[in-house]
Amino acid sequence: MNSIKRTLRGAAATATALALLAGPGGLPAAAQTPTPTSSAPAEQEKRPNVIVILVDDMGFSDIGPYGSEIPTPNLEALAKNGLRFTQFYNTARCSPSRASLLTGLYPHEAGMGGLDSVVRPGLGGFQGRIADRAVTIAEVLKPAGYFTGMAGKWHVGAQHGTPPKEVGFDRSLFHKGGTYFPNQPGREFAMIDGQRTRLDSPEVGKGEWYASDMLVDWTVRFVDEAKAQGKPFFLYLPFTAVHFPVMAPADEIAKFKGKYMAGWDKLRRDRFERQKQAGLIAADATLSEVLPEAYDWDKMSTADKERFDTMMAVYAAAISRMDKAIGTLVADLKARGEFDNTLILFMSDNGGNAESGPDGRTGAAPWGGKNSNIFVGLNWATLQNTPFRYFKHYAEEGGIATPLIASWPAGIDAKARGTMVREPGHLIDVMPTLVELAGAKYPARFDGHDIRPMSGRSFAGAFEGEQLTRSLPIFWEHEGNKAVRDGKWKLVAQFGTPWQLYDMSSDRTETRDLAAAHPDIAARMAKQWDDWAATSFVDPWPNKVDGGVVKGRLEGGKAPGPGKGKRGKGKRKRAAQAATGE
């Protein structure tokens, strides 16, 4: 099978690189689509099942394999026997990342340059839906004989015509982000195969379920349906955790209460040391400075410390319970004899979330319960993104760096298991990887539309211990924040500010701006970004978004308050959201 993998990988990489260099429509359709070499029936039987797990608003260091103090033994086990990617990237925001992951295109190419509520005239980068020029992994793998299903948060245009059932998924259950419990205010409905269903209905889950467990139950149900049909499966599991309002069962929260009284500064240094000891970060790396908007833990009152401790305890409990649910999924796959030949990919849609600023938000007691409204805020997001700076929304490493764990006992070579993949990668690489492994054909036309060539490259070679190469840079744009990564160099800028240049081989934490020292490199990469944006439907963004980087109450800003008014602006908005489950 290794020789077949290498043949497919070479063909896919060459065709994709040529198509991207040519720009949209620059090659005839036949040249734009890499066609995998056909496999013998015996080889086809070895095609992996696939489960893609996406966590919501989780920082780079929030799980044990990436330095966290939060116990995540099931993810530890997957990493120990699989691969950890140290420089894998998302797009800094929810809807864009989901669109990019599902289509193998950059967000604007996929029609989702912003959240799916953002619909604007222009080049077509803000359609609020998956564009007709894109196809999903489900639409590509389904013709190759795969059963397709998803359970979790969708957020890629159900209200604008692209719910799961319209883009290749045989089965689906999806709900609005931040859904943790039945009978949760503002989140009364889910969509099951396109039908609106009350969250407290037994059709969704039995009893007082918690979302991580309920979504795994649905995923295992889809595994059984695929087995009954004699098909391999592609399943997409976008967890609720840990999107605001962060919630967890009370007994889980109690396990973490008091564990964060040491404060974010000490805990961040502790995570950084574990990352260096594990080899995730260079031993001589510099920990990035905290932003001036962050608070000094030692200067806060005991009451404020206890408040922040509880907020982070809720967050840690949600991470821990998500890991427990993954353990249930693994156990159920093993019981069905499917674990060894199932490729599991685990990642996050953006960096830790600083929205609500340094103060965070709590809502009604008990905090973490279904009536509360926990936003952990900027200080804890700084810990979550250790060792990086900035957060969700931004193109600095704290906004775009994600863990990626790959587990596939039957497909990862013994010599590669437990190792780290250090070459840069991106969500756009998932589609070409799965197309290759599934022996599928990525279409040049689909449903009467010309389809954009895949923007990424396969990382399947890493499963055999091969060093990965990349012929084209990686690009970002979100809300006017932008970046380009080309080899060891990264060029990055926030809305309306000059470019900054970093040598990522010696300064992954972006502490030494080299733009003035290397103006030629900065100019070359700025042109690369401009050329990419001009051919990738990147519409200009009109205004700066603070992303939670604001002055807080303790520094003279506004008090955060309970936050109840933030969750829904009237019955009309809640009804519209409930109608799609978003």
C-alpha positions in Angstrom: 0.0 0.0 0.0 2.9 2.4 0.6 3.9 2.4 -3.1 0.3 3.3 -4.0 0.3 6.1 -1.4 3.5 7.5 -2.9 2.1 7.4 -6.4 -1.1 9.2 -5.5 0.7 11.7 -3.4 3.1 12.7 -6.2 0.3 13.2 -8.7 -1.9 15.2 -6.3 0.9 17.5 -5.2 2.1 18.2 -8.7 -1.4 19.0 -10.1 -2.4 21.1 -7.2 0.7 23.2 -7.2 0.4 23.9 -10.9 -3.2 24.9 -10.6 -2.6 27.2 -7.8 0.3 28.9 -9.5 -1.8 29.4 -12.5 -4.6 31.1 -10.5 -8.3 30.6 -10.9 -9.2 29.3 -14.3 -5.6 29.3 -15.3 -5.5 25.6 -16.3 -7.9 23.4 -18.2 -10.2 21.4 -15.9 -8.4 18.2 -16.5 -5.1 19.7 -15.3 -6.8 21.3 -12.2 -7.9 18.0 -10.7 -5.4 15.4 -9.5 -6.8 12.0 -10.4 -5.7 9.3 -8.0 -4.3 6.1 -9.4 -6.9 3.4 -9.1 -6.3 0.7 -6.5 -6.9 -3.0 -6.7 -9.9 -4.4 -4.7 -7.5 -5.7 -2.0 -6.1 -2.3 -1.6 -9.5 -0.6 -1.6 -10.5 -2.7 1.3 -7.7 -1.2 3.3 -9.0 2.4 2.9 -9.3 4.0 6.3 -12.3 5.1 8.1 -12.0 8.8 9.0 -13.2 10.8 12.0 -12.3 14.5 12.0 -12.7 16.0 15.5 -12.8 19.8 15.7 -12.8 21.6 19.1 -14.3 25.1 19.4 -12.2 28.1 20.7 -9.5 25.9 22.3 -6.0 27.2 22.6 -2.7 25.6 21.5 -1.7 24.5 25.0 -5.0 23.4 26.5 -4.5 19.6 26.3 -1.8 17.4 27.9 0.0 16.5 24.7 0.6 20.2 24.1 1.6 21.2 27.7 -1.6 21.6 29.7 -2.1 20.8 33.3 -5.7 19.7 32.4 -5.8 15.9 32.4 -6.5 14.6 29.0 -5.4 10.9 29.1 -7.3 9.8 26.1 -5.7 12.4 23.8 -2.4 11.6 25.4 -2.9 8.0 24.4 -3.8 8.9 20.8 -0.7 11.2 20.6 1.6 8.6 22.1 0.7 6.0 19.4 0.1 8.5 16.6 1.6 11.9 15.5 1.7 15.4 16.9 2.0 18.3 14.5 3.8 21.2 16.0 3.2 23.9 13.3 -0.3 23.2 12.1 -2.6 26.1 11.5 -6.3 27.1 11.3 -7.8 30.4 10.0 -8.3 32.3 13.4 -12.1 32.1 13.4 -15.0 29.6 13.5 -16.9 29.7 10.2 -13.8 30.3 8.0 -11.9 27.4 9.7 -14.8 25.0 9.2 -15.2 26.0 5.6 -11.5 25.6 5.0 -11.4 22.2 6.7 -14.4 20.9 4.9 -13.4 22.1 1.4 -9.6 22.2 1.2 -9.8 25.8 0.1 -8.9 29.1 1.8 -11.9 30.6 3.5 -12.7 33.3 0.9 -12.3 30.7 -1.9 -14.9 28.7 -0.1 -17.2 31.7 0.2 -16.7 32.1 4.0 -14.2 34.9 4.6 -16.1 35.8 7.8 -18.8 34.2 10.0 -21.7 32.7 8.0 -23.8 35.7 9.1 -21.5 38.0 7.1 -23.0 38.3 3.5 -21.6 41.2 1.4 -21.4 42.0 -2.3 -17.9 42.0 -3.8 -15.6 39.3 -5.1 -17.6 36.5 -3.6 -15.6 35.9 -0.4 -18.5 36.8 1.9 -21.3 34.5 0.8 -22.2 33.2 4.2 -22.4 29.7 2.7 -20.2 27.2 1.0 -19.7 28.6 -2.5 -20.7 26.7 -5.6 -17.0 26.7 -6.6 -16.3 24.4 -3.6 -17.0 20.8 -2.7 -16.9 19.3 0.8 -14.9 16.2 1.9 -18.3 14.5 2.2 -19.2 15.3 -1.4 -15.8 13.9 -2.6 -15.7 10.7 -0.4 -19.3 9.8 -0.9 -18.9 8.8 -4.6 -15.9 6.8 -3.5 -18.2 4.6 -1.4 -18.0 6.2 1.9 -20.8 6.7 4.4 -20.8 10.3 5.6 -22.1 11.8 8.8 -21.6 14.7 11.1 -22.7 15.6 14.7 -22.1 18.9 16.4 -21.8 22.6 15.5 -22.1 23.3 11.8 -21.9 27.1 11.3 -21.2 27.1 7.6 -24.3 28.5 6.0 -27.3 26.3 6.9 -29.5 29.4 6.8 -28.1 30.3 3.4 -28.6 27.0 1.7 -25.7 24.8 2.7 -26.8 22.6 5.6 -25.0 19.3 5.9 -27.6 17.3 4.0 -27.1 19.6 0.9 -23.3 19.2 0.9 -22.8 15.5 0.9 -23.7 14.2 4.4 -25.9 11.1 4.6 -26.8 11.8 8.2 -26.4 14.8 10.4 -27.3 16.3 13.8 -26.2 19.9 14.3 -27.0 22.7 16.7 -26.1 26.2 17.6 -22.6 26.9 19.0 -22.3 26.9 22.8 -25.0 24.2 23.2 -24.1 22.0 26.2 -27.4 20.9 27.9 -31.0 20.2 27.0 -33.4 23.0 28.2 -30.5 25.5 27.9 -31.9 29.1 27.4 -31.5 30.4 23.9 -30.6 27.0 22.4 -33.8 25.0 22.3 -33.4 23.2 19.0 -31.2 20.9 16.9 -31.5 19.8 13.3 -31.6 16.1 12.6 -31.3 15.3 8.9 -32.7 18.7 8.1 -35.7 18.4 10.6 -35.9 20.8 13.5 -36.1 18.9 16.7 -36.3 20.1 20.3 -33.1 19.6 22.3 -34.9 18.0 25.2 -36.5 15.4 22.8 -35.4 11.8 23.3 -34.6 11.9 19.6 -31.6 14.1 20.5 -30.4 12.3 23.7 -31.6 10.6 26.7 -32.0 12.3 30.1 -29.9 15.3 31.2 -27.2 14.7 28.6 -24.0 16.7 28.3 -23.1 17.7 24.7 -19.7 16.0 24.4 -21.2 12.7 25.4 -24.4 13.1 23.3 -22.3 14.0 20.2 -20.2 10.9 20.6 -23.3 8.8 21.0 -24.5 10.1 17.6 -21.1 9.5 16.0 -21.0 5.9 17.2 -24.6 5.5 15.8 -23.3 6.6 12.4 -20.4 4.1 12.7 -23.0 1.3 13.2 -25.0 2.5 10.2 -21.9 2.5 8.0 -21.0 -1.0 9.1 -24.6 -2.2 8.4 -24.2 -0.8 4.9 -20.7 -2.4 4.5 -19.1 1.0 3.9 -16.0 2.8 5.2 -17.1 6.0 6.9 -16.1 9.7 7.0 -17.5 11.3 10.1 -17.1 14.9 11.2 -17.4 15.6 15.0 -17.3 19.3 15.7 -17.6 19.5 19.5 -19.4 22.2 21.4 -16.5 22.5 23.8 -15.2 25.0 24.7 -17.2 27.7 23.0 -18.9 30.3 25.2 -21.0 30.2 27.2 -18.7 27.6 28.6 -20.5 24.9 30.6 -19.8 21.6 32.3 -21.3 19.2 34.8 -21.1 20.5 38.4 -19.1 17.4 39.6 -16.5 18.0 36.9 -16.2 21.7 37.8 -15.6 20.8 41.4 -12.5 18.8 40.5 -10.8 21.9 39.2 -12.0 24.5 41.7 -9.0 26.1 43.4 -6.5 24.7 41.0 -6.2 28.0 39.2 -5.5 30.2 42.3 -1.8 30.1 41.3 -2.8 32.6 38.6 -2.3 32.8 34.9 1.3 34.0 34.9 2.7 31.0 36.9 0.6 28.5 35.0 1.7 29.9 31.7 5.4 29.6 32.7 4.6 26.0 33.8 3.0 25.1 30.5 5.9 26.7 28.6 8.5 24.6 30.5 6.5 21.4 29.8 6.4 22.4 26.1 10.1 22.8 26.0 10.7 19.5 27.9 8.5 17.7 25.4 10.2 19.2 22.4 7.1 21.1 21.1 9.0 24.3 21.4 12.8 24.9 21.2 14.6 24.6 24.4 16.0 28.2 24.0 12.6 29.7 23.0 11.5 33.0 24.5 8.1 33.2 26.1 6.1 36.0 24.4 5.2 39.0 26.5 1.7 39.4 27.8 -0.3 42.3 26.4 -0.6 45.5 28.4 -4.4 44.8 28.7 -3.7 41.7 30.8 -4.0 41.9 34.6 -1.3 41.3 37.2 -2.6 38.4 39.2 -0.7 39.4 42.3 -2.4 42.8 42.4 -6.0 41.5 42.4 -8.3 41.0 45.4 -9.0 37.6 46.8 -12.6 37.9 45.6 -11.4 38.6 42.0 -9.0 35.7 42.1 -11.7 33.3 43.3 -14.0 34.6 40.5 -11.3 34.0 37.9 -10.4 30.6 39.4 -14.0 29.4 39.0 -14.2 30.6 35.4 -11.1 28.7 34.4 -12.3 25.6 36.4 -15.4 25.5 34.2 -13.2 25.7 31.1 -10.9 23.0 32.4 -13.9 20.8 33.2 -15.3 21.2 29.7 -11.9 20.2 28.2 -11.6 17.2 30.6 -15.1 16.0 29.8 -14.5 16.3 26.1 -11.4 14.1 26.5 -13.5 11.6 28.4 -16.0 11.5 25.5 -13.2 10.9 23.1 -12.2 7.9 25.3 -15.7 6.6 25.0 -15.5 7.0 21.2 -12.2 5.1 21.1 -13.6 2.3 23.3 -16.6 1.9 21.1 -14.5 1.8 17.9 -12.3 -0.9 19.5 -15.4 -2.9 20.6 -16.6 -2.8 16.9 -13.2 -3.8 15.5 -12.9 -0.4 13.7 -10.3 1.5 15.8 -7.1 0.2 14.1 -8.2 1.2 10.6 -9.8 4.5 11.6 -7.8 7.7 11.0 -8.7 10.2 13.8 -7.7 13.8 13.3 -8.1 16.2 16.3 -7.7 20.0 16.0 -9.2 23.4 17.0 -10.9 26.0 14.8 -9.0 29.0 16.3 -6.8 30.0 19.2 -8.1 30.8 22.7 -10.8 33.3 22.9 -10.2 36.7 24.5 -13.7 38.1 23.6 -15.2 39.9 26.7 -11.8 41.3 27.4 -9.7 41.0 30.6 -12.7 40.7 32.9 -14.4 37.9 31.3 -18.1 37.2 32.0 -20.0 34.9 34.3 -23.8 35.3 34.1 -26.2 33.6 36.6 -25.1 31.2 39.3 -24.1 28.4 39.4 -21.3 29.3 37.1 -20.9 26.7 34.4 -24.6 25.7 34.8 -27.1 26.0 31.9 -28.2 29.5 33.0 -24.7 30.9 33.3 -22.7 32.8 30.6 -19.0 32.1 31.1 -16.5 33.8 28.8 -13.0 33.2 30.2 -11.6 36.4 28.7 -8.2 37.7 27.7 -6.2 36.7 30.8 -7.0 33.0 30.6 -6.8 33.1 26.8 -3.2 34.2 27.2 -2.6 31.0 29.2 -4.5 28.9 26.7 -2.4 30.1 23.8 1.0 29.5 25.6 3.6 30.3 24.4 2.2 32.6 21.7 0.7 36.1 21.6 -2.8 37.3 20.6 -6.0 35.3 20.2 -8.9 34.2 18.1 -9.5 36.8 15.3 -5.7 37.5 14.9 -3.1 36.1 12.5 -0.3 36.0 15.1 0.4 32.5 16.3 -2.0 32.7 19.2 -4.9 33.1 16.8 -4.0 30.5 14.2 -1.9 27.8 15.8 -3.8 24.6 16.5 -2.8 21.2 17.9 -3.2 18.4 15.4 -3.1 14.8 16.6 -3.4 12.0 14.1 -4.1 8.5 15.2 -4.3 5.5 12.8 -2.8 2.3 14.3 -3.0 0.4 11.0 -1.7 3.2 8.8 1.0 5.0 10.8 4.3 3.3 10.4 5.8 1.9 13.6 8.9 4.1 13.3 6.7 7.2 13.1 4.4 6.6 16.1 4.9 8.9 19.0 6.9 11.4 16.9 6.3 15.0 16.0 5.7 16.5 12.5 7.5 19.9 12.5 6.8 21.1 9.0 4.1 23.8 8.7 0.6 22.6 7.7 -2.9 24.1 7.4 -6.6 23.0 7.4 -6.5 23.2 3.6 -4.2 20.1 3.7 -6.9 17.8 5.2 -8.9 17.4 1.9 -5.9 16.4 -0.2 -4.8 14.0 2.5 -8.2 12.2 2.7 -8.6 12.2 -1.1 -5.4 10.4 -1.4 -6.0 7.9 1.4 -9.6 7.2 0.3 -8.6 6.7 -3.4 -11.2 9.3 -4.2 -11.4 11.7 -7.1 -11.5 15.5 -6.5 -13.8 16.9 -9.2 -13.1 19.6 -11.8 -16.9 20.1 -12.1 -19.6 19.3 -9.6 -23.4 19.8 -9.9 -22.9 22.0 -12.9 -20.2 24.2 -11.5 -16.5 24.6 -12.1 -14.6 23.6 -8.9 -11.6 25.4 -7.5 -8.5 23.2 -7.3 -7.4 22.2 -3.8 -5.3 24.8 -2.1 -3.3 22.5 0.2 -1.1 19.5 -0.1 -1.3 16.0 1.4 0.4 15.2 4.7 -0.1 11.5 4.3 3.7 11.0 3.9 4.0 11.9 7.5 2.3 8.6 8.4 5.3 6.8 6.9 7.8 9.0 8.6 8.6 11.1 5.5 9.6 14.7 5.8 6.9 16.9 4.3 7.6 19.6 1.7 5.5 22.6 0.6 5.9 24.3 -2.8 3.6 27.3 -2.0 3.3 29.6 1.0 0.4 29.5 3.4 -1.9 32.6 3.6 -4.3 34.2 6.1 -6.8 37.1 6.1 -9.5 37.7 8.6 -11.1 41.0 9.5 -8.1 42.8 8.0 -5.6 40.8 10.0 -3.3 39.0 7.6 -0.2 36.8 7.3 1.9 34.7 5.0 4.2 31.8 6.0 6.9 30.9 3.5 9.4 28.4 4.8 11.0 29.7 7.9 9.6 33.2 7.4 6.3 34.7 8.5 5.0 38.1 7.6 2.1 39.3 9.7 0.1 42.5 10.3 -3.1 43.6 12.1 -5.7 45.7 10.5 -4.2 49.0 9.4 -0.7 48.4 10.8 2.7 47.8 9.0 3.9 44.3 8.2 6.1 42.5 10.8 8.6 39.8 9.8 9.7 36.8 12.0 12.1 34.0 11.5 10.0 31.1 12.8 13.0 28.7 12.8 14.5 30.7 15.7 11.6 32.8 17.0 8.3 30.8 16.8 6.9 33.1 19.5 7.2 36.2 17.4 9.3 38.3 19.8 11.9 39.8 17.3 10.5 41.8 14.3 13.0 41.6 11.5 11.1 43.7 8.9 13.6 46.6 9.1 16.6 44.3 9.0 15.3 42.3 5.9 13.1 44.8 3.9 13.7 42.7 0.7 12.2 39.6 2.3 9.3 41.6 3.7 8.6 43.2 0.3 8.7 39.9 -1.5 6.3 38.2 0.9 4.0 41.2 0.9 3.7 40.8 -2.9 3.0 37.1 -2.4 0.1 38.0 -0.1 -1.2 40.6 -2.5 -1.0 38.2 -5.5 -2.8 35.5 -3.5 -5.5 37.9 -2.3 -6.1 39.1 -5.8 -6.8 35.6 -7.0 -8.6 34.2 -4.0 -11.8 36.3 -3.6 -10.4 38.3 -0.7 -12.6 41.3 -0.3 -11.3 44.3 1.7 -12.3 44.5 5.4 -13.7 47.9 6.4 -13.0 48.3 10.1 -10.9 47.1 13.1 -12.3 44.5 15.3 -10.9 44.5 18.9 -11.2 40.7 19.5 -11.4 41.3 23.2 -8.1 43.3 23.4 -9.6 46.2 25.4 -9.0 47.9 28.8 -10.8 46.0 31.6 -12.7 47.1 34.7 -9.6 46.8 37.0 -7.7 49.2 34.7 -10.5 51.8 34.5 -12.6 50.2 31.8 -16.2 49.2 32.0 -17.3 46.5 34.4 -18.2 43.2 32.6 -21.6 42.8 34.3 -23.5 39.5 34.2 -23.5 39.3 30.4 -27.1 38.2 30.1 -27.9 40.7 27.4 -25.1 39.5 25.1 -26.5 36.1 24.3 -29.6 37.0 22.3 -30.9 40.3 21.0 -34.6 39.7 21.2 -37.0 36.9 20.3 -36.7 37.5 16.5 -32.9 36.7 16.5 -33.3 33.7 18.7 -36.1 32.3 16.6 -34.0 32.7 13.4 -31.1 31.0 15.0 -33.2 28.2 16.3 -34.7 27.6 12.9 -31.4 26.4 11.6 -29.8 25.1 14.8 -26.9 27.6 14.4 
